[in-house]
Amino acid sequence: MPQKPKSTAAKTQSSKLELSITKQKQQPLSKSQQAFNRLVKKIEKLRQDITSTEQTLTEKLAFYGQHIYPLEQELVGQRKHLVKLLFPFYTEKKTLTKKEKQVLKSILAQQLNNILSFSSEEPDEELKAIFEALEDMKYEEAEKLELESMKDEMSAIFENFGFKMNFDDLHENMSPEEMARKMKEMEEQIFQQAENFNNRQTTRKKTKKQLEKEERERQAAEIKNKSISRIYKQLAKVLHPDLEPDAGQKIRKEALMQELTAAYENNDLHTLLRLELEWIQKEETNLDQLTDDKLSIYNEVLKEQAAELETEYYMQLEHPRYQPLLRFAMFPLQLRTLNLKHEQKELTGTLKSLQNTISRLEGETALQEVKEVIGYFR
């Protein structure tokens, strides 16, 4: 005969307890219970997606470091060689027509841009001289102009969010330590400006509706903290390993107690509820502990957790550690399905083509090769 579902239980799926509420004798779930089940299912899925995405991106980053980055650096070296071979044809007066030189200038500028984008080293003096001839300004001046442009863009971005930031002391020769100090200073400025704004808002006379909303939020926060504290204290009494005489159970309770304490310190109601339901499942006398009153409060907190996890899920793709991968995707969302083996194949093909071009430029048919390159780019 099929077993009847327990009134409040954690369903078992793939040998893992899943947080959800079921009813005895097929009674319909209340709206609070249905909302609770939806929210915990959403949170569990978001956590799985975050873990899965982190694993996927970590693997892609490792592949990039092992297979793509070395190719990029080899390409930088080959492009430097290419630019130095092509540049004399641009300066010589009789070998190319005016239109051909205009195309060659574009080719040289594009190659220089690729070199500067993918190399962390400062260009040598020969490349700086080529840059100056093409751009009609010194490399150092261009660096300063680019930095000033970046400062203006950053100021505009922060201003859109209501923050006034000063980037005057940013310069191109900052050490990593100086940059870290600047970032810390900016963080403090943002915090202070946000605090000043909140203080100004609180001094304004509030409407009755605003005051009622604040009071509801205050009560919800108070109840949330009491609920989290209550669950923790209740479970700590039954899970504390020092009160367990059985050696095997003591080891299990030590692990559970560590998980319980971490969840309490992080205000992680979802994990606390899972631990509570797992314990309820084992204790037949506690089957009706989760009332609708409790659930209405838990649901508010779980909504906040779900919103925070959604933000984490989408911001995960824009973490600075994954910046090297973003150049292969038009949008951050594409990182999850990015095929780096395809990119490796493309870069290998580009490198081979570049090496063949350089080989011909170093031979007796160099001028013919230059004209073919120009014709291709035309």
Secondary structure as a PSIPRED ss2 file (coil, helix, strand):
# PSIPRED VFORMAT (PSIPRED V4.0)

   1 M C   1.000  0.000  0.000
   2 P C   1.000  0.000  0.000
   3 Q C   1.000  0.000  0.000
   4 K C   1.000  0.000  0.000
   5 P C   1.000  0.000  0.000
   6 K C   1.000  0.000  0.000
   7 S C   1.000  0.000  0.000
   8 T C   1.000  0.000  0.000
   9 A C   1.000  0.000  0.000
  10 A E   0.000  0.000  1.000
  11 K E   0.000  0.000  1.000
  12 T E   0.000  0.000  1.000
  13 Q E   0.000  0.000  1.000
  14 S C   1.000  0.000  0.000
  15 S C   1.000  0.000  0.000
  16 K E   0.000  0.000  1.000
  17 L E   0.000  0.000  1.000
  18 E E   0.000  0.000  1.000
  19 L E   0.000  0.000  1.000
  20 S C   1.000  0.000  0.000
  21 I C   1.000  0.000  0.000
  22 T C   1.000  0.000  0.000
  23 K C   1.000  0.000  0.000
  24 Q H   0.000  1.000  0.000
  25 K H   0.000  1.000  0.000
  26 Q H   0.000  1.000  0.000
  27 Q C   1.000  0.000  0.000
  28 P C   1.000  0.000  0.000
  29 L C   1.000  0.000  0.000
  30 S C   1.000  0.000  0.000
  31 K H   0.000  1.000  0.000
  32 S H   0.000  1.000  0.000
  33 Q H   0.000  1.000  0.000
  34 Q H   0.000  1.000  0.000
  35 A H   0.000  1.000  0.000
  36 F H   0.000  1.000  0.000
  37 N H   0.000  1.000  0.000
  38 R H   0.000  1.000  0.000
  39 L H   0.000  1.000  0.000
  40 V H   0.000  1.000  0.000
  41 K H   0.000  1.000  0.000
  42 K H   0.000  1.000  0.000
  43 I H   0.000  1.000  0.000
  44 E H   0.000  1.000  0.000
  45 K H   0.000  1.000  0.000
  46 L H   0.000  1.000  0.000
  47 R H   0.000  1.000  0.000
  48 Q H   0.000  1.000  0.000
  49 D H   0.000  1.000  0.000
  50 I H   0.000  1.000  0.000
  51 T H   0.000  1.000  0.000
  52 S H   0.000  1.000  0.000
  53 T H   0.000  1.000  0.000
  54 E H   0.000  1.000  0.000
  55 Q H   0.000  1.000  0.000
  56 T H   0.000  1.000  0.000
  57 L H   0.000  1.000  0.000
  58 T H   0.000  1.000  0.000
  59 E H   0.000  1.000  0.000
  60 K H   0.000  1.000  0.000
  61 L H   0.000  1.000  0.000
  62 A H   0.000  1.000  0.000
  63 F H   0.000  1.000  0.000
  64 Y H   0.000  1.000  0.000
  65 G H   0.000  1.000  0.000
  66 Q H   0.000  1.000  0.000
  67 H H   0.000  1.000  0.000
  68 I H   0.000  1.000  0.000
  69 Y H   0.000  1.000  0.000
  70 P H   0.000  1.000  0.000
  71 L H   0.000  1.000  0.000
  72 E H   0.000  1.000  0.000
  73 Q H   0.000  1.000  0.000
  74 E H   0.000  1.000  0.000
  75 L H   0.000  1.000  0.000
  76 V H   0.000  1.000  0.000
  77 G H   0.000  1.000  0.000
  78 Q H   0.000  1.000  0.000
  79 R H   0.000  1.000  0.000
  80 K H   0.000  1.000  0.000
  81 H H   0.000  1.000  0.000
  82 L H   0.000  1.000  0.000
  83 V H   0.000  1.000  0.000
  84 K H   0.000  1.000  0.000
  85 L H   0.000  1.000  0.000
  86 L H   0.000  1.000  0.000
  87 F H   0.000  1.000  0.000
  88 P H   0.000  1.000  0.000
  89 F H   0.000  1.000  0.000
  90 Y H   0.000  1.000  0.000
  91 T H   0.000  1.000  0.000
  92 E C   1.000  0.000  0.000
  93 K C   1.000  0.000  0.000
  94 K C   1.000  0.000  0.000
  95 T C   1.000  0.000  0.000
  96 L C   1.000  0.000  0.000
  97 T C   1.000  0.000  0.000
  98 K H   0.000  1.000  0.000
  99 K H   0.000  1.000  0.000
 100 E H   0.000  1.000  0.000
 101 K H   0.000  1.000  0.000
 102 Q H   0.000  1.000  0.000
 103 V H   0.000  1.000  0.000
 104 L H   0.000  1.000  0.000
 105 K H   0.000  1.000  0.000
 106 S H   0.000  1.000  0.000
 107 I H   0.000  1.000  0.000
 108 L H   0.000  1.000  0.000
 109 A H   0.000  1.000  0.000
 110 Q H   0.000  1.000  0.000
 111 Q H   0.000  1.000  0.000
 112 L H   0.000  1.000  0.000
 113 N H   0.000  1.000  0.000
 114 N H   0.000  1.000  0.000
 115 I H   0.000  1.000  0.000
 116 L H   0.000  1.000  0.000
 117 S H   0.000  1.000  0.000
 118 F H   0.000  1.000  0.000
 119 S C   1.000  0.000  0.000
 120 S C   1.000  0.000  0.000
 121 E C   1.000  0.000  0.000
 122 E C   1.000  0.000  0.000
 123 P C   1.000  0.000  0.000
 124 D C   1.000  0.000  0.000
 125 E H   0.000  1.000  0.000
 126 E H   0.000  1.000  0.000
 127 L H   0.000  1.000  0.000
 128 K H   0.000  1.000  0.000
 129 A H   0.000  1.000  0.000
 130 I H   0.000  1.000  0.000
 131 F H   0.000  1.000  0.000
 132 E H   0.000  1.000  0.000
 133 A H   0.000  1.000  0.000
 134 L H   0.000  1.000  0.000
 135 E H   0.000  1.000  0.000
 136 D C   1.000  0.000  0.000
 137 M C   1.000  0.000  0.000
 138 K C   1.000  0.000  0.000
 139 Y H   0.000  1.000  0.000
 140 E H   0.000  1.000  0.000
 141 E H   0.000  1.000  0.000
 142 A H   0.000  1.000  0.000
 143 E H   0.000  1.000  0.000
 144 K H   0.000  1.000  0.000
 145 L H   0.000  1.000  0.000
 146 E H   0.000  1.000  0.000
 147 L H   0.000  1.000  0.000
 148 E H   0.000  1.000  0.000
 149 S H   0.000  1.000  0.000
 150 M H   0.000  1.000  0.000
 151 K H   0.000  1.000  0.000
 152 D H   0.000  1.000  0.000
 153 E H   0.000  1.000  0.000
 154 M H   0.000  1.000  0.000
 155 S H   0.000  1.000  0.000
 156 A H   0.000  1.000  0.000
 157 I H   0.000  1.000  0.000
 158 F H   0.000  1.000  0.000
 159 E H   0.000  1.000  0.000
 160 N H   0.000  1.000  0.000
 161 F C   1.000  0.000  0.000
 162 G C   1.000  0.000  0.000
 163 F C   1.000  0.000  0.000
 164 K C   1.000  0.000  0.000
 165 M C   1.000  0.000  0.000
 166 N C   1.000  0.000  0.000
 167 F C   1.000  0.000  0.000
 168 D C   1.000  0.000  0.000
 169 D C   1.000  0.000  0.000
 170 L C   1.000  0.000  0.000
 171 H C   1.000  0.000  0.000
 172 E C   1.000  0.000  0.000
 173 N C   1.000  0.000  0.000
 174 M C   1.000  0.000  0.000
 175 S C   1.000  0.000  0.000
 176 P H   0.000  1.000  0.000
 177 E H   0.000  1.000  0.000
 178 E H   0.000  1.000  0.000
 179 M H   0.000  1.000  0.000
 180 A H   0.000  1.000  0.000
 181 R H   0.000  1.000  0.000
 182 K H   0.000  1.000  0.000
 183 M H   0.000  1.000  0.000
 184 K H   0.000  1.000  0.000
 185 E H   0.000  1.000  0.000
 186 M H   0.000  1.000  0.000
 187 E H   0.000  1.000  0.000
 188 E H   0.000  1.000  0.000
 189 Q H   0.000  1.000  0.000
 190 I H   0.000  1.000  0.000
 191 F H   0.000  1.000  0.000
 192 Q H   0.000  1.000  0.000
 193 Q H   0.000  1.000  0.000
 194 A H   0.000  1.000  0.000
 195 E H   0.000  1.000  0.000
 196 N H   0.000  1.000  0.000
 197 F H   0.000  1.000  0.000
 198 N H   0.000  1.000  0.000
 199 N H   0.000  1.000  0.000
 200 R H   0.000  1.000  0.000
 201 Q H   0.000  1.000  0.000
 202 T H   0.000  1.000  0.000
 203 T H   0.000  1.000  0.000
 204 R C   1.000  0.000  0.000
 205 K C   1.000  0.000  0.000
 206 K C   1.000  0.000  0.000
 207 T C   1.000  0.000  0.000
 208 K H   0.000  1.000  0.000
 209 K H   0.000  1.000  0.000
 210 Q H   0.000  1.000  0.000
 211 L H   0.000  1.000  0.000
 212 E H   0.000  1.000  0.000
 213 K H   0.000  1.000  0.000
 214 E H   0.000  1.000  0.000
 215 E H   0.000  1.000  0.000
 216 R H   0.000  1.000  0.000
 217 E H   0.000  1.000  0.000
 218 R H   0.000  1.000  0.000
 219 Q H   0.000  1.000  0.000
 220 A H   0.000  1.000  0.000
 221 A H   0.000  1.000  0.000
 222 E H   0.000  1.000  0.000
 223 I H   0.000  1.000  0.000
 224 K H   0.000  1.000  0.000
 225 N H   0.000  1.000  0.000
 226 K H   0.000  1.000  0.000
 227 S H   0.000  1.000  0.000
 228 I H   0.000  1.000  0.000
 229 S H   0.000  1.000  0.000
 230 R H   0.000  1.000  0.000
 231 I H   0.000  1.000  0.000
 232 Y H   0.000  1.000  0.000
 233 K H   0.000  1.000  0.000
 234 Q H   0.000  1.000  0.000
 235 L H   0.000  1.000  0.000
 236 A H   0.000  1.000  0.000
 237 K H   0.000  1.000  0.000
 238 V H   0.000  1.000  0.000
 239 L H   0.000  1.000  0.000
 240 H C   1.000  0.000  0.000
 241 P H   0.000  1.000  0.000
 242 D H   0.000  1.000  0.000
 243 L H   0.000  1.000  0.000
 244 E C   1.000  0.000  0.000
 245 P C   1.000  0.000  0.000
 246 D C   1.000  0.000  0.000
 247 A H   0.000  1.000  0.000
 248 G H   0.000  1.000  0.000
 249 Q H   0.000  1.000  0.000
 250 K H   0.000  1.000  0.000
 251 I H   0.000  1.000  0.000
 252 R H   0.000  1.000  0.000
 253 K H   0.000  1.000  0.000
 254 E H   0.000  1.000  0.000
 255 A H   0.000  1.000  0.000
 256 L H   0.000  1.000  0.000
 257 M H   0.000  1.000  0.000
 258 Q H   0.000  1.000  0.000
 259 E H   0.000  1.000  0.000
 260 L H   0.000  1.000  0.000
 261 T H   0.000  1.000  0.000
 262 A H   0.000  1.000  0.000
 263 A H   0.000  1.000  0.000
 264 Y H   0.000  1.000  0.000
 265 E H   0.000  1.000  0.000
 266 N C   1.000  0.000  0.000
 267 N C   1.000  0.000  0.000
 268 D C   1.000  0.000  0.000
 269 L H   0.000  1.000  0.000
 270 H H   0.000  1.000  0.000
 271 T H   0.000  1.000  0.000
 272 L H   0.000  1.000  0.000
 273 L H   0.000  1.000  0.000
 274 R H   0.000  1.000  0.000
 275 L H   0.000  1.000  0.000
 276 E H   0.000  1.000  0.000
 277 L H   0.000  1.000  0.000
 278 E H   0.000  1.000  0.000
 279 W H   0.000  1.000  0.000
 280 I H   0.000  1.000  0.000
 281 Q H   0.000  1.000  0.000
 282 K H   0.000  1.000  0.000
 283 E C   1.000  0.000  0.000
 284 E H   0.000  1.000  0.000
 285 T H   0.000  1.000  0.000
 286 N H   0.000  1.000  0.000
 287 L C   1.000  0.000  0.000
 288 D C   1.000  0.000  0.000
 289 Q C   1.000  0.000  0.000
 290 L C   1.000  0.000  0.000
 291 T C   1.000  0.000  0.000
 292 D H   0.000  1.000  0.000
 293 D H   0.000  1.000  0.000
 294 K H   0.000  1.000  0.000
 295 L H   0.000  1.000  0.000
 296 S H   0.000  1.000  0.000
 297 I H   0.000  1.000  0.000
 298 Y H   0.000  1.000  0.000
 299 N H   0.000  1.000  0.000
 300 E H   0.000  1.000  0.000
 301 V H   0.000  1.000  0.000
 302 L H   0.000  1.000  0.000
 303 K H   0.000  1.000  0.000
 304 E H   0.000  1.000  0.000
 305 Q H   0.000  1.000  0.000
 306 A H   0.000  1.000  0.000
 307 A H   0.000  1.000  0.000
 308 E H   0.000  1.000  0.000
 309 L H   0.000  1.000  0.000
 310 E H   0.000  1.000  0.000
 311 T H   0.000  1.000  0.000
 312 E H   0.000  1.000  0.000
 313 Y H   0.000  1.000  0.000
 314 Y H   0.000  1.000  0.000
 315 M H   0.000  1.000  0.000
 316 Q H   0.000  1.000  0.000
 317 L H   0.000  1.000  0.000
 318 E H   0.000  1.000  0.000
 319 H C   1.000  0.000  0.000
 320 P H   0.000  1.000  0.000
 321 R H   0.000  1.000  0.000
 322 Y H   0.000  1.000  0.000
 323 Q H   0.000  1.000  0.000
 324 P H   0.000  1.000  0.000
 325 L H   0.000  1.000  0.000
 326 L H   0.000  1.000  0.000
 327 R C   1.000  0.000  0.000
 328 F C   1.000  0.000  0.000
 329 A C   1.000  0.000  0.000
 330 M C   1.000  0.000  0.000
 331 F C   1.000  0.000  0.000
 332 P H   0.000  1.000  0.000
 333 L H   0.000  1.000  0.000
 334 Q H   0.000  1.000  0.000
 335 L H   0.000  1.000  0.000
 336 R H   0.000  1.000  0.000
 337 T H   0.000  1.000  0.000
 338 L C   1.000  0.000  0.000
 339 N C   1.000  0.000  0.000
 340 L H   0.000  1.000  0.000
 341 K H   0.000  1.000  0.000
 342 H H   0.000  1.000  0.000
 343 E H   0.000  1.000  0.000
 344 Q H   0.000  1.000  0.000
 345 K H   0.000  1.000  0.000
 346 E H   0.000  1.000  0.000
 347 L H   0.000  1.000  0.000
 348 T H   0.000  1.000  0.000
 349 G H   0.000  1.000  0.000
 350 T H   0.000  1.000  0.000
 351 L H   0.000  1.000  0.000
 352 K H   0.000  1.000  0.000
 353 S H   0.000  1.000  0.000
 354 L H   0.000  1.000  0.000
 355 Q H   0.000  1.000  0.000
 356 N H   0.000  1.000  0.000
 357 T H   0.000  1.000  0.000
 358 I H   0.000  1.000  0.000
 359 S H   0.000  1.000  0.000
 360 R H   0.000  1.000  0.000
 361 L H   0.000  1.000  0.000
 362 E C   1.000  0.000  0.000
 363 G C   1.000  0.000  0.000
 364 E C   1.000  0.000  0.000
 365 T C   1.000  0.000  0.000
 366 A H   0.000  1.000  0.000
 367 L H   0.000  1.000  0.000
 368 Q H   0.000  1.000  0.000
 369 E H   0.000  1.000  0.000
 370 V H   0.000  1.000  0.000
 371 K H   0.000  1.000  0.000
 372 E H   0.000  1.000  0.000
 373 V H   0.000  1.000  0.000
 374 I H   0.000  1.000  0.000
 375 G H   0.000  1.000  0.000
 376 Y H   0.000  1.000  0.000
 377 F H   0.000  1.000  0.000
 378 R C   1.000  0.000  0.000
